[in-house]
């Protein structure tokens, strides 16, 4: 028997991430699992930007603004029902390596399932841009469900579920 008590949904606020969140919510409802929605923002303070070896210092206020913006976006994604029914929480992680941050969070919280969107890039785009979801799938401590957008119509709006059961 499969039991899911903790589900982590990774989001970059894209359409594939929205689809992944729909899956994560539905799985959390069906299994009575707690839902954590995670966004990883880049740690600008660990990067030195410059031309010809010059270093440009990043204002810590800029980092704080980026993190606050991510928290606000997460708050928009989580409804009162999510908070009450699914014990949903939004978490902003700061890292230069999004996949590692997601995996680390999953390990720390004993996550049972990671759900994340994938952009489905192929060929040269995949070679140069890499794939956060691919790295998570290969190294996660738990199963990972990847969702493409547009997704297979697996999750139906509640009104359609009620009609189909009648």
N, C-alpha and C positions, 0 to 999 in steps of 0.2 A: 504494500500500500504506500502511496506517495503522500507525504505530509509536508506541507509548506507552512512555516510559521513566520518567516521573515523574507520579504521580497524587496529587492533593490532594483529600482528603475533608474538607469543612467540617462540623462537628457542633455542635449546641447541646444534645446529649444527649436529644433528643426522639425519638419513634417515627419520624417521617420521616427523621431523621438516622441512626437505626439501619438503616433500609432503604437509605439512600444508602451507608452503610459496607459493607453486604453486596454492593452493586454494585461499589463501589470495590475491595474485596478480590478479587472474582472477576475483574474486569478486570485487576488487577495480576498475579494468578496467570497468566491466559491470555497476557498480553503480556510477562511477566517484568519488570514495572515496579516501581520503588520506590514505597512508599505513605507519604504523610504525612497525619496526621489533625490537623486544626487546630480549636481552639476559641478564640473571641474573647471576652474578658471586658471589661466596661466599665471605663474608666479613671476611677474615682471621684474621683481627686485633681484632675482638671481641671474638675470640676463644683462649682459653688457652690450649695448648697441653702439655702433660707431662706424666711421668710414676710415679706412687706412689705419686700422689699429687704435683709433681713438675710442675713448670710453665716454658714454653719455650716462649720467646718473638718472635713475628713474625716481620721480617724486613719490614717496610712500602714499601720499594722498590719492594719487591716480590708482594705485593698487586697491586702496580702500573703496574708492568709488566703483571700481569694476566688481569687487566682491559684493558691495551693497546692491548694485544693479542686478546681479545674479540672484541674490536673496529675494528681491522684489519680484523678479520673474517667477521664481519657485513659488512664492506666496500666491501668485495669480493662478498657478496650476493646481493648487491644493484647495479643494472645496471644504466647506464646513462638514459635509457628509463624509469626505475622505478622512478628516481629522477625527470625527466622532466614531465612525464605523470601522475604519481601517487603521486607526492610530497613526495616520500619515504624518510624516515630517519631511521637511525639505532641508537638505544639507549642502552647503557650498564647501568644496574641497579646493585647496590651492596647491598646484603642482605644475611642473613642466612636462610631466608624463601622465596624461589622462588615464590611460589603461592601468598603469601602476597604482594610481590613486584609487580607482574603482576597485581593483583587486584587493588592495590593502584594506579598504573600508569593508568589503565583503568578509574578509578574514577576521577583522576586529569584531564584527557584529554577528558572526556565525550565520551569515546570510544563507538561505536555502536555495534561492534562485535569483539570478541576475537577468533582467529584461532590458534590452537596448535596441535602438534603431540602427539600421545600417543603410548607408547611402548607395551601396551596390556598385561602387566604382570598379572598373575593370582596367586591364591593360596598363598603359603608361600612367594614368592618374593614380592607380593603386600603387604602382611602383614608387612614384615620387611622393605621394601623400601618405602612404601607409594606411593602415586600418586599425583604429582603436578597437572596434568590435572584434576583429580577427585576433588581436593580441589578447583581449579579455577571454575569448573562447579558448585559446590555447593554454592560458595560464591560470584561469580562475579556480578557486577551491570548491566550486559548486557548479551545477548545470547553468548554462546560459542560453536564453531564448533570444534570437535576433529577429527583428521584424523589419521588413522592407516596406517602403511606401511607394505606391499604394499597396496595401496589404490585402491578403485574402479576406473576404468578408466573414471572419470568424466571430468577431465581437459585434453583437447587434445592439442598437439602442434599446433601453429597457422597455419602451412602448412596443417595439416589434417582438420582443421576447414574450410579453404578456399576451399579445395577439396570437402568436404561434402556439401558445399553450392552450388557448381556448378551443 
